[in-house]
């Protein structure tokens, strides 16, 4: 018998175990892999502000690949690219903004902090089901010879397909329309080559988010720099990918072959290929976050923010896990799980999800995905094409021509602009 069982030693689970153990509770942290992070695939950037209070100066210890000092948004069409590029020296010094890291390293580090706080990490162990008495969860079944583990509180941090949350009837049957598939290649390159190609030095890194590279399938692409490799991949709607009968790895091949990206990956060797599901239903499709005796956190709770400008998951997993661990003792003593959801509503975790609840509908819409990349490219190409001896055309004329060429009516632009302004206000 223990006080808290946390299932899953990813960022959410380790964060929950860390604070519950610091509060003097007896915590068991279960991980199905041989070590934390061994089963995790992740594109790249971790935003660590959420750790400031619980792990001061975390940046001195975190297994960082590079600190992100440049953030770029790229719009692609065949043979054309428009990039909005932002660089900040502030992001290259403490307390930093974000870093590229590998989950195998990051998850092991954070789980180690939970162990230092007193949690017991048990690896190579699968939680095969729940132990339920009456209407209350009182433990988990495992695949170990010694069988069940019992505790007054179970925290399910077992990922997007959370079998525990499904068994507790918190997660509905998986719906493809609320999931995306992330596919990533890690390509090995010498550090000095990466520095030269991306215009960075030392531990400086680059995060490039890309629209218009998925053959019209709702989603986008990314390129992240690591120390001596780069991560290249796409994130696309599962539902639309299946309907298009396109293989995700073909989309990655398309991205690498684009003239704007090909020079970055030239001569690189494939080091790793991974794919994983991402919950992107947003605030309106979050499952219940608790049932008597159990809390759900991280990806298992659908807490991943995919809002176009903001593409974040690990910080939301950590934030929700911290609240689960912070309220563990109170929940055990009162047998009332409601404070967990109420606490999340007061943090960035659910405040951001609620404020940006309409973002997926805007970002993944047909016009944004299929028509606007061409419109933008036509407009910018028109602006920068020298037409001598003909006089330069006006911006409105160019916009009308670009809209017509891409099947967009000006009223659509106004409607989408107002809608986007309302969502991202």
C-alpha positions, 0 to 999 in steps of 0.5 A: 500500500502506498499513498499515490501511484503515478502511471507514466514517467513522462513530463506530466507524471514526473512533475506530479510525482515530484510535488507529491513526494515533496509533500511527504507522500509515499509515491510510486512512479510506474514506467513501462519502458526500461527508462523514462523517455525510452518510449517517447517521440517528440519533435522538439522545443520545451518551454521551461518557464513552468519549472521556475518555481519548483526547480529554480535555475533548472536551466543549469541542469536540463539536458539541453541540445540548443537554446532557441534564439530564432523562431521562424514561420515559413509559408511554402508553395511549390518552388516558393517560400516566405519566411517571417524570422525573429531572433532575440539575444534575450532568448540566449541567456538565463532564464531563456525561453525554450530549448530543443532537447531529446525526450529520452534525456529530458524525461530521465532528468525530470524523473530523476528529480522526482526520485530525489524528492522521494518518489520510487521509480519502477521501470519496465512495468505496465499498468494493465488495468485499474483496481476498483472498489465500489465507484472508487479507483483504489489501485492498478493492476500490473504485469509484474509477478507481485501483481496489484498496487493499491493507493488512495490516489492514482494519477494517470499520465499514460499518454494520448491513448490512456488505457486507464482513462478509457477503463475509467470511462473518462476518455471516449472511444478514440476519434480520429478527427481530434488527433494528429500524427506527428512524424519526425526524422532526426538527421545527423550533421556536424555541429559546425555545418548546422551553425553555418547553414542556420546562422547560429553560434555556440548553443543558439538554436532555431525553431522553424514552423511551416505551413503549406507543406502537407499536400493540402492535408490539414497540418504543418511541418517543422525544422528544429536544430539540435547540437549535431543533428536536425529534426525535420517532420510534419504534424497532420490530421489523422482523419484527413491523412487517411482520406487522402491515402498518403503516407506520412513519410512521403510528406516528410520527403516532400518537405526535405526536397523543397528548395527552401529546406533542401540546402539545410538537410543536404548530406545529412544521415538519417539517425532516427525515425519516429511517429506519435499521436497528438491530442488536438481537440482543444478545450471543447473536447477535453475529457473529464479530468478525474473520477473518484480516486483518480486524476488524469493529466498531460496528453491523457487529458488532451492537454496539448495546445495546437493554435498555429502561432503556439505549438506547445505540449510538454509545458502543459503536461508539466503544468497539469502534472504539477497541479495533480501532485500539488493537490494529491494530499488534499484529495486523499484526505477529503476524497474530493477530486474537484480541486484539481480541475478548479486549480487548472482553471486558474493556471495557464494550462486551461486558461490558454486552452479556453482562450484559444478554443477556436484556434484549431478550427481556424488554423486547420480550415481548408482556406488556411491550409490549401488556398492561403499559402498560394495567395500569400506567395502570389501577393509577395511575389507580385510586390517584389517583381520589378515590372519595368517598363510597366509601372508598379501595380498597386497592393489592392490590385495584386491582392485581388489578383492573388485572391482570384488566382487561388479561388479566394473571395475578398469577403472570405479574407474579411471573414477569416480575418475577423474570425482569426482576430476574435480567436487570437485576441 
